Amino acid sequence: MITEIGIVAGEIWHYLDNNGTNNLDVIAKQIDKPKDLVLMSIGWLAREGHVVLDGEQPNYRVSLRK
């Protein structure tokens, strides 16, 4: 499971790098992975300091840290 979370985190990072800031629902649809896996992967990226989460739930906006 950890490997899958890391792979999806990479997909999310590349998506954000190519498309810019977006909300959780859009990212989950574009990555085409289960939402719980997308959330775990975004958490991983946030913990590592690669992304910034803004806004209020349930529609947080996710962007790459500059």
C-alpha positions in Angstrom: 0.0 0.0 0.0 2.8 2.4 0.8 4.2 1.9 -2.7 0.9 2.7 -4.3 0.5 5.8 -2.2 3.9 7.0 -3.3 3.2 6.3 -7.0 -0.1 8.2 -6.8 1.7 11.0 -5.0 4.0 11.2 -8.0 1.1 11.3 -10.4 -0.5 14.1 -8.3 2.7 16.1 -8.3 3.0 15.8 -12.1 -0.6 16.8 -12.5 -0.2 19.9 -10.4 3.1 20.8 -12.1 1.3 20.6 -15.5 -2.1 22.0 -14.6 -1.6 24.3 -11.5 -3.7 24.6 -8.4 -6.9 22.6 -8.3 -9.4 21.2 -5.8 -9.5 17.7 -4.3 -12.5 16.5 -6.3 -11.0 17.6 -9.7 -7.6 16.0 -8.8 -9.3 12.8 -7.8 -11.2 12.7 -11.1 -8.2 13.6 -13.2 -5.9 11.1 -11.6 -8.6 8.4 -11.9 -7.8 6.7 -8.6 -10.0 6.1 -5.5 -10.5 9.3 -3.5 -9.2 7.7 -0.3 -5.9 6.9 -2.1 -5.7 10.4 -3.5 -6.2 11.9 0.0 -3.5 9.7 1.5 -1.1 10.7 -1.3 -1.9 14.4 -0.9 -1.3 13.9 2.8 2.1 12.4 2.0 3.0 15.3 -0.3 1.8 17.8 2.4 3.9 16.1 5.1 6.9 16.2 2.9 6.3 19.9 2.2 5.7 19.5 -1.5 2.1 20.9 -1.6 0.1 23.6 0.1 -3.6 23.1 1.1 -5.8 26.2 1.1 -9.5 26.8 1.6 -12.1 25.0 3.7 -13.4 21.5 3.7 -14.7 19.7 1.8 -13.2 21.5 -1.1 -9.6 22.2 -0.3 -7.4 23.6 -3.0 -4.1 22.0 -3.6 -1.0 23.6 -5.1 2.7 22.9 -5.4 4.9 24.7 -2.9 6.9 27.3 -4.7 
